């Protein structure tokens, strides 16, 4: 994908990814995916993350599915203390190198987690889950509820996702693409504890694999835990 950074979105930098080869799942699949390319993502922050985090006072941030560290490094440059987590050790090595090159190694730390099995400890002023999609069975709803539980009083949970496959993608294996309303329902937010700041779809430009301009629809949910 040109000019953007994704996390565990089920497509490659140049187009849709095929479903995992037989026997390749979880960490092994993603490590192989990253090893197959010197650089999978652009290294830039996701546009929605940059827009929504820009007005926030820096604090502690958690980046779920951080990939090669584009969002985490952007946040660290803005003064955040960031924990990035990913299932791929290869991605985390690249993220750490990116942070060092950017001069923010002291404001970043990296933890390997299969979020279906484990989750970073602590409370955070911002928890970001951008394009946390993957193939097959994946307890995304449970992971996002755990993400909400990790938000400190006054803090923000930001969930950004695809609304569906891009029009030009032909290989469409089983992946869940919930609507903003479905994400809010899945979060099971306690009444009187949270406020919804954003829940909408948006169309953005994205180049097709052959370089021609195209568009696709994504969505974003931003909620705040009341102080």
C-alpha positions in Angstrom: 0.0 0.0 0.0 1.6 3.2 -1.0 1.9 6.1 1.4 0.4 4.5 4.4 1.3 2.3 7.4 -0.8 -0.7 8.4 -0.5 -3.2 11.1 -1.9 -6.7 10.7 -4.0 -5.9 7.8 -4.4 -9.0 5.6 -2.8 -7.5 2.5 0.7 -6.7 1.3 2.3 -3.4 0.6 1.7 -3.9 -3.1 -1.7 -5.6 -3.1 -3.8 -8.4 -1.5 -2.0 -11.1 0.3 -3.0 -14.7 -0.3 -4.3 -16.7 2.5 -1.6 -18.3 4.7 0.1 -21.3 3.2 -0.8 -24.6 4.7 0.8 -25.0 8.1 1.7 -21.3 8.4 -0.3 -19.6 11.2 0.1 -16.9 13.8 3.7 -15.9 14.5 5.2 -18.2 11.8 2.9 -16.7 9.1 3.7 -13.1 10.1 7.5 -13.6 10.5 7.6 -15.2 7.1 5.5 -12.3 5.7 8.0 -9.8 7.1 11.1 -11.7 6.0 9.8 -11.8 2.4 10.3 -8.1 2.1 12.9 -5.6 3.4 10.0 -3.2 4.3 6.4 -4.2 4.3 4.8 -0.8 5.3 5.7 2.8 4.5 7.0 3.7 8.0 4.6 6.6 8.2 1.9 6.9 10.8 -1.7 5.9 10.0 -3.5 9.1 9.0 -6.4 8.6 11.4 -4.1 7.9 14.3 -2.1 11.1 13.5 -5.2 13.2 13.2 -6.9 11.9 16.4 -3.8 11.8 18.6 -2.4 15.2 17.5 -4.5 17.2 20.0 -3.9 14.8 22.9 -1.5 15.6 25.7 1.3 13.0 25.6 1.3 10.2 28.1 1.6 6.5 28.0 0.5 4.8 24.8 -0.1 1.2 23.7 0.1 0.3 20.0 -1.5 -3.1 19.4 -0.2 -4.8 16.2 2.5 -2.3 15.8 4.2 -3.9 12.8 7.4 -2.1 11.9 6.6 0.7 14.3 5.4 3.6 12.2 2.6 4.7 14.6 4.7 4.0 17.7 7.6 6.1 16.4 5.3 8.9 15.4 3.8 9.0 18.9 7.2 8.9 20.5 8.3 11.8 18.5 5.3 13.7 19.8 6.5 13.0 23.4 4.5 9.8 24.2 6.1 6.9 26.1 5.0 4.0 23.8 4.7 0.3 24.2 4.4 -1.5 20.8 3.3 -5.1 20.6 3.2 -7.5 17.7 3.0 -11.2 17.2 6.0 -11.1 14.9 9.5 -10.9 16.4 10.8 -9.9 13.0 8.5 -6.9 12.9 9.5 -5.9 16.4 13.2 -6.0 15.5 12.5 -3.6 12.6 10.4 -1.4 14.9 13.2 -1.1 17.4 15.6 -0.2 14.7 13.2 2.4 13.3 12.9 3.9 16.8 16.7 4.0 17.2 17.1 5.7 13.8 14.5 8.2 14.8 16.2 9.0 18.1 13.3 7.8 20.3 14.6 4.4 21.5 14.3 5.8 25.1 10.6 6.5 24.6 9.7 3.1 23.1 9.6 -0.5 24.3 8.6 -3.5 22.3 6.8 -6.7 23.5 5.9 -9.8 21.5 2.4 -10.9 22.2 -0.1 -13.2 20.4 -3.0 -11.1 21.6 -5.2 -14.2 21.5 -3.0 -15.6 24.3 -1.5 -12.6 26.2 -1.8 -8.9 26.6 0.6 -6.1 27.8 0.2 -5.2 31.5 -0.6 -1.7 32.7 -2.9 1.2 32.0 -2.5 3.7 29.1 -3.7 7.1 28.2 -4.0 6.0 24.6 -4.6 2.5 23.3 -4.5 2.2 19.5 -5.6 -0.8 17.4 -5.2 0.1 13.8 -6.1 -2.5 11.2 -6.0 -5.3 13.6 -7.3 -7.8 11.1 -6.0 -11.3 10.3 -7.1 -14.5 8.7 -9.3 -17.2 10.1 -10.2 -17.6 13.7 -9.2 -14.5 15.7 -10.8 -13.3 18.9 -10.8 -9.6 17.9 -13.8 -8.8 20.0 -12.2 -10.1 23.2 -8.9 -8.4 22.4 -10.7 -5.0 21.9 -12.5 -5.4 25.2 -9.2 -6.1 26.8 -7.8 -3.0 25.1 -10.7 -0.9 26.6 -9.9 -2.3 30.0 -6.3 -1.1 29.6 -7.4 2.6 29.1 -6.7 4.8 32.1 -9.3 7.3 33.4 -9.5 10.1 30.9 -7.8 8.1 28.3 -8.6 7.2 24.7 -9.2 3.9 22.8 -8.9 4.3 19.0 -9.9 1.4 16.7 -9.3 1.8 13.0 -10.2 -0.8 10.5 -11.1 -1.6 6.9 -14.8 -1.6 6.1 -14.2 -4.5 3.6 -11.9 -5.7 0.9 -10.7 -3.1 -1.6 -12.7 -3.3 -4.9 -9.6 -4.6 -6.8 -8.8 -7.4 -4.4 -9.8 -10.8 -5.8 -8.4 -13.2 -3.2 -10.8 -12.7 -0.3 -10.3 -15.2 2.5 -12.2 -15.2 5.7 -11.6 -11.9 7.6 -14.0 -10.0 9.8 -14.6 -6.3 8.9 -17.1 -5.0 11.5 -18.9 -1.7 11.1 -18.4 1.2 13.6 -21.7 0.3 15.3 -20.7 -3.4 15.5 -17.3 -2.4 17.0 -19.1 -0.3 19.7 -21.5 -3.2 20.5 -18.6 -5.6 20.7 -16.7 -3.4 23.1 -19.6 -3.7 25.6 -18.8 -0.3 27.1 -20.2 0.3 30.6 -22.9 3.1 30.6 -21.8 6.3 32.3 -18.1 5.3 32.1 -17.4 6.1 28.4 -18.2 8.7 25.9 -18.1 8.1 22.1 -16.1 10.7 20.3 -16.1 9.2 16.8 -17.8 6.3 15.1 -17.9 6.6 11.3 -16.8 5.3 7.9 -14.5 7.3 5.6 -13.3 6.9 2.1 -9.6 7.4 1.4 -7.3 7.3 -1.6 -5.1 4.2 -2.1 -3.1 3.3 -5.1 -4.0 0.0 -6.7 -1.3 -2.7 -7.1 -0.7 -1.5 -10.7 -0.1 2.1 -9.5 -3.4 3.5 -10.7 -5.3 5.7 -8.2 -8.1 4.1 -6.3 -10.2 4.5 -3.1 -11.3 2.2 -0.4 -13.6 2.6 2.7 -12.2 2.3 6.2 -13.8 3.1 9.6 -12.8 4.5 13.0 -14.1 4.3 16.5 -12.7 6.7 19.2 -14.0 6.4 22.8 -12.9 8.1 26.0 -13.0 6.7 29.5 -14.4 9.4 31.7 -12.0 10.7 34.5 
